[in-house]
Amino acid sequence: MIVAVPYEGHGELLAGLAAELADKIVVDCANPLGFDQGGAYPLPVPEGSAAQQAAALLPGSRAVAAFHHVSAVLLLDPEAETLDQDIVVLGDDRAATDLVQALAARIPGYGACTGAGCATAARSSH
């Protein structure tokens, strides 16, 4: 299951789907951002990140953060044959993150960012 929703409704949506998402890998793409005249700004998340919030709201699921930094404009561009970027995949369940990394690697132009090289990107994206 991929969760790609505005952060505003993230918590309520996931809480309502907890039973249906039990025993499933949930790939969370949400970014806790607000927008004003100055542009985007981070919103506070008590759990730490949107993916950590998903994990707390979905205790029966395997939450993974991925694709949350990929531009929707780029994804929707019909002229783009490849996207040429790494996909940062984060989570506490190694088997779930490995599966999401393998799936990301199958998309032309994507690579899954793993290991120490992702640490800086992961800290800045959550």
N, C-alpha and C positions, 0 to 999 in steps of 0.2 A: 504494500500500500504506500503510495506517495502522497504526502501532505504538502500541498503547495497552495497555501491560503494566506491572506493578509494576517499579520500577527494579531490584529484587533479581535478576531473571532477564534483564534487558535485554541485557547484553553477551553472555551465552551464547546467547541466542535469536538475536540478530542475526548473530553469528559463524557460527552453523549455517545461516543462510538467505542468506549472502552470494551464492552462485551463483544462487539463485532470484530474488534481488532486483536482479541486475545489469541495468543499463539502465532501471531503474524509478525513479520519484519515490517516496521513502519519507518519509511525514509522521510525525515522531516526537512523541508526546504524553507521553512518560515524564517523570516528575519524580523526581529523585534525593533522596528524602525517607525518613527513618526516623521511627518513632513510638515514644514512650514515655509514661509517666504525665503528662508535661508537655505532650504534644502532638507536633506535627510538628517536625522539625529537619532541616537540610540535610545530605546525605551528600557526602563529597568525591568528585569525579570527576576523575581525572587529566587527561582531555582538556579539561576546563573545564565542559562541560554534557552532558546526555544526548544532545542532537542532535550535538554535536561528537564524542561517542563513536560514535554511529551512523555519522557520516561516515568516521571512522577505520576502523571495522569493515566498512564497505560501500564500498570505494573505487570499485567499478563502478556505484554508485547515485548518485542526486541527493538528498541528505538535506536535509529542511526541518523546522524546528520549528514546530508550530502546535497549537492546541487544548489545550495543556498546562495552561492556567489555568482551563479551563471545568469547573465543578462537575458531577460525575457525577450527583449528586442532581437538579440542574436539568435535565440532559440527559434523565433518565429520567422527569421529571414529565409525565404525560399531559395535565395541565391547562394546561401552558405552551404557548401558541400561538406566541410569539416569545421570544427570550432577551435581546434588547436589550443586547448587549455587543459590543465589538470583539474580533476575533481577531488576536492578535499572530502574525505570520508572519516567521520568520527563516531565513536561509540564505545560502550563498555563490553559489548558482546563480540568477541573476536570472530566467531563464525559468521555472524550477521554482517560485520564490516567487511570481511573477506568476500562474501557473496555480492555485496553492493559494489565493492571495488572491481570484481570480475565483470559485473554487468556494465559498469561505467566504461571499462576498458574495451567493451564490444562496440561502443558508439564511435564512429569515425571521428578522429581528431581529439578524442578525449583520452586521458590517462588518469589512473587513480593515484592520488598523492598519498603515499604511505610513509611510515617511519619518521625519523628525526627531521627530515626535510619539511614535514608538514607542521611541525610544532609551532613555528612562528606564525604561519598562516592560520592555524587553528585558534591560537590565542587571540589573534586580531579579528577573527570572524565571529567570535561568540561574545 
